[in-house]
Amino acid sequence: MNLSVAVLAQVPAEAACLRVTLPRSARLGDVTVFSLGAGPEVAAVAGEHSTRVVDVPWADHYGQALSDVLAALSGTRLLVFADEEPSVSEQQPGPASQEWTGRPAAVGIVHRTSGTDHYQEEREIRLAPSGDVLSFTDRVYRKAVAGGRELDPDRAPLSPFTLVHHPARWEGLAVQRVRRTIRVVEAGLAEEPDRLDYRFRLFRAHCSLHDWANVVRTAEHWADLAPADDANRPVVSYYLACAAVAGRNPDAARRHVGDALDRAGTFADAWYLRGELLMQSGDAAGAEQAFRTAAGLGTRAHPVAVEDLSLATWRPRLALAALARKAGREAEARAWKAEAAGLRHRGAGPR
C-alpha cells in the first residue's frame, strides 16, 4: 500500500528529529511535513531531504490542526509526529486487525525513555482511509471522530504500523513540547474555565517541567473544582509531596504522601516516595517495607503517576538491593538487582 505520510512538526527542536525520522517515514510512501507553527528550522531540514512543507494555521487547537492536515492530503493517510520512527510489522497484530484497511485504524505507540528502556503506550488512531471519513476534535486531546461519534482506539482495527519515539534523545524537545501544551490548555481554559480535565492536564504539564511553584498553584485551582472523591486526588497529593521534597519540607512531603496512600493503597509511586522519605529519616526498616510494597504491586499498581511503571517494578528492587547491601546481605542484594535488570529491559507501561 502506498501511503500519504503526514509528518507533524510542532516546535523548533524537532528539526533535529527530522534528519532521522524523515528517511524512515519515506519508506512507507509519499511524505509531506506539516509545520504547526514549528518555525524555519523545521522547513530547512525538510528542504535538505527534498520534502514538501505545508504550513498549517496554528490556533492552539490540536483537533483542528490535525483535521486540516487530513484535508490537505488524499488517499490513505498516516499521521506521524516528527520524533516518531515508523515501522511495519510482518505479522498480523491480532484478530481485531483483520479489517483495518478502508477504515480509521489505530497504530501502536512505543515510548523509549533511554537506549535500553521502553514501554508500550496506549494505541492511537492515526490511519485515515480515503475520503472525508475521519476528523479530529477537542483543543487539547485531539479526539478522533468518524460518522459523528468519537472513536475508541482500543476498539478500532489495529493496523500493522508501530511508531517509536524517544523525546529525551533530542535536546530541548520535551521542554518545548510541554510548554506548547501549556499554551494550548490555557487557551482552552480561557474558553471553558470549569473544564476539570483541562485543569488536571495543566497541572501534569507543570509536573513534567518540575515547575513546583506552578504545580502548587495549579493543584489549588484543580482542587477548587474537583469532587472530594475524584480519582486523580492521589496523583495530585503525590506531586504536591514531590514539590515539598524539592522545597526541602519533609514534614509536608510525608503529609501529602500519607494522603495519597490513604486514598489509594495500591499507588506504587507513593509507596516508593514514602520509602525514600523513610530512608532520609534513617528508618531503614520502614523504607524496606515501603519499597517491598511498591515492588509487589507491579502492573496492578493504580493509579500511575510515572507512566513507565518503573516505580512499581524495577526501581524499588534497586532500592531494596541497596538496602540489603548496606545491611551486609550481599546474596539478597544480588537477587534484587538481577530482578530489577530483568524487569527494566522487559519494559512496561500503561494498561
BABA-913983 format. One record per residue (C-alpha): residue in one letter; x negated, y negated, z. Coordinates in steps of 0.2 Angstrom, whole numbers, padded with zeros to 4 digits, always signed. Last residue first. Layout:
// residues N
AXYZ...
This chain:
// residues 351
R+0013+0004+0154P+0000-0009+0154G-0018-0004+0153A-0031+0010+0155G-0048+0014+0148R-0057+0031+0148H-0074+0022+0150R-0069+0015+0167L-0060+0030+0173G-0076+0041+0170A-0088+0028+0177A-0077+0026+0193E-0076+0045+0196A-0095+0046+0195K-0097+0032+0207W-0086+0039+0219A-0095+0056+0219R-0112+0048+0220A-0106+0038+0236E-0099+0054+0243A-0116+0063+0241E-0125+0047+0248R-0116+0046+0264G-0128+0034+0273A-0115+0022+0279K-0121+0009+0266R-0120+0022+0253A-0102+0026+0258L-0097+0008+0257A-0105+0005+0240A-0096+0021+0233L-0080+0015+0240A-0082-0002+0231L-0086+0007+0215R-0070+0018+0218P-0060+0002+0221R-0066-0004+0204W-0062+0011+0194T-0044+0013+0195A-0031+0002+0203L-0041-0014+0202S-0047-0009+0184L-0028-0009+0179D-0033-0018+0163E-0019-0030+0166V-0026-0039+0181A-0010-0044+0190V+0000-0028+0190P+0016-0025+0200H+0016-0010+0202A+0002+0003+0203R+0008+0020+0197T-0007+0020+0185G-0019+0022+0199L-0011+0021+0216G-0024+0031+0225A-0038+0019+0221A-0029+0004+0229T-0025+0014+0244R-0043+0020+0246F-0049+0002+0244A-0038-0003+0258Q-0043+0011+0269E-0062+0008+0266A-0059-0011+0270G-0051-0006+0287A-0065+0005+0291A-0078-0008+0286D-0071-0022+0296G-0085-0035+0295S-0075-0050+0291Q-0081-0050+0273M-0077-0032+0271L-0059-0035+0277L-0057-0049+0264E-0064-0037+0250G-0052-0023+0256R-0037-0035+0256L-0042-0040+0238Y-0041-0022+0233W-0024-0019+0241A-0018-0035+0233D-0023-0028+0216A-0016-0011+0220F+0002-0018+0222T+0011-0002+0228G+0017-0010+0244A+0026-0024+0235R+0034-0037+0246D+0025-0034+0262L+0009-0032+0251A+0011-0049+0243D+0015-0057+0260G-0001-0049+0268V-0011-0055+0253H-0005-0073+0256R-0009-0073+0275R-0026-0065+0272A-0030-0078+0260A-0024-0092+0271D-0035-0086+0285P-0050-0084+0273N-0050-0102+0268R-0065-0104+0257G-0057-0114+0244A-0060-0100+0231V-0053-0087+0244A-0038-0098+0246A-0035-0099+0227C-0037-0080+0226A-0024-0079+0240L-0012-0090+0230Y-0015-0078+0216Y-0009-0063+0226S+0006-0073+0233V+0011-0077+0215V+0009-0059+0210P+0020-0054+0225R+0033-0066+0220N+0035-0060+0202A+0049-0048+0206D+0060-0062+0212D+0068-0058+0229A+0069-0075+0235P+0076-0082+0219A+0064-0093+0209L+0067-0111+0206D+0057-0120+0219A+0045-0106+0219W+0039-0110+0201H+0036-0128+0205E+0026-0123+0221A+0016-0110+0211T+0012-0123+0198R+0004-0134+0211V-0006-0120+0219V-0012-0113+0202N-0016-0131+0197A-0028-0134+0211W-0035-0116+0208D-0040-0119+0190H-0047-0101+0189L-0044-0103+0170S-0033-0087+0169C-0024-0092+0185H-0020-0109+0176A-0012-0098+0162R-0003-0087+0175F+0006-0103+0182L+0011-0109+0165R+0019-0092+0161F+0028-0092+0178R+0035-0109+0174Y+0040-0104+0156D+0049-0088+0163L+0058-0099+0176R+0066-0110+0162D+0073-0125+0173P+0063-0138+0164E+0070-0134+0147E+0065-0147+0134A+0049-0154+0143L+0047-0136+0149G+0044-0130+0132A+0031-0144+0128E+0023-0139+0144V+0023-0121+0139V+0015-0125+0122R+0001-0137+0130I-0003-0123+0142T-0004-0110+0128R-0017-0122+0119R-0027-0122+0135V-0027-0103+0136R-0033-0102+0118Q-0047-0114+0121V-0053-0105+0137A-0052-0088+0129L-0062-0094+0113G-0076-0103+0121E-0089-0091+0116W-0083-0076+0107R-0085-0059+0115A-0073-0063+0129P-0059-0063+0115H-0060-0044+0112H-0048-0039+0099V-0043-0023+0091L-0028-0022+0080T-0020-0005+0075F-0011-0001+0059P-0002+0016+0056S+0015+0008+0059L+0026+0012+0073P+0045+0010+0070A+0053-0002+0082R+0060+0004+0099D+0044-0001+0109P+0043-0017+0099D+0061-0022+0105L+0069-0033+0091E+0079-0048+0095R+0096-0049+0085G+0102-0059+0071G+0098-0047+0057A+0080-0047+0062V+0071-0056+0076A+0054-0055+0083K+0050-0065+0099R+0036-0078+0098Y+0034-0079+0117V+0031-0098+0119R+0042-0108+0108D+0055-0094+0105T+0060-0087+0088F+0052-0076+0075S+0058-0071+0058L+0060-0054+0049V+0071-0048+0034D+0068-0063+0022G+0061-0052+0008S+0048-0039+0008P+0044-0029+0024A+0036-0038+0039L+0023-0030+0050R+0018-0039+0066I+0030-0032+0079E+0019-0030+0094R+0014-0015+0105E+0009-0017+0123E-0009-0017+0127Q-0021-0002+0127Y-0036-0005+0137H-0055-0007+0134D-0072-0006+0142T-0088-0001+0133G-0093-0017+0124S-0083-0028+0136T-0065-0033+0139R-0059-0024+0123H-0040-0026+0121V-0031-0013+0109I-0015-0018+0101G-0004-0005+0092V+0006-0011+0077A+0025-0013+0076A+0037-0012+0061P+0050-0023+0053R+0057-0011+0040G+0053-0006+0022T+0040+0007+0028W+0040+0012+0046E+0052+0027+0043Q+0041+0042+0050S+0034+0031+0064A+0045+0037+0079P+0038+0054+0077G+0021+0049+0081P+0006+0038+0075Q+0004+0048+0059Q-0014+0052+0056E-0027+0043+0046S-0025+0027+0057V-0028+0011+0049S-0040-0003+0057P-0038-0021+0060E-0050-0032+0069E-0042-0046+0079D-0051-0062+0083A-0041-0072+0070F-0024-0066+0074V-0017-0053+0061L+0001-0054+0054L+0004-0040+0041R+0015-0044+0026T+0024-0033+0014G+0028-0043-0001S+0028-0062-0001L+0019-0075+0008A+0024-0093+0014A+0040-0088+0022L+0030-0076+0034V+0019-0090+0039D+0033-0102+0042S+0041-0089+0054L+0025-0088+0063A+0024-0107+0066Q+0042-0107+0071G+0040-0094+0084Y+0024-0101+0091H+0030-0119+0094D+0018-0132+0099A+0023-0142+0084W+0010-0136+0072P+0013-0138+0053V+0004-0124+0044D-0011-0127+0034V-0015-0114+0021V-0032-0108+0018R-0037-0097+0004T-0052-0085+0006S-0068-0087-0003H-0078-0080+0011E-0088-0095+0015G-0072-0105+0012A-0064-0096+0026V-0079-0102+0037A-0076-0120+0032A-0057-0119+0035V-0060-0113+0053E-0072-0127+0057P-0060-0140+0050G-0047-0138+0063A-0036-0124+0071G-0020-0134+0068L-0011-0118+0065S-0023-0113+0051F-0016-0099+0040V-0030-0089+0033T-0024-0079+0017V-0030-0061+0014D-0025-0050+0000G-0025-0032+0005L-0031-0020+0019R-0050-0020+0016A-0049-0039+0017S-0044-0038+0035R-0061-0031+0039P-0070-0044+0028L-0061-0058+0038T-0064-0051+0055V-0082-0053+0057R-0085-0071+0050L-0068-0075+0056C-0072-0073+0074A-0085-0088+0073A-0072-0099+0066E-0060-0094+0080A-0069-0106+0092P-0060-0120+0083V-0042-0115+0089Q-0027-0107+0081A-0031-0096+0067L-0018-0084+0060V-0024-0071+0047A-0010-0067+0036V-0013-0051+0026S-0002-0048+0011L-0003-0029+0010N-0006-0017-0005M+0000+0000+0000
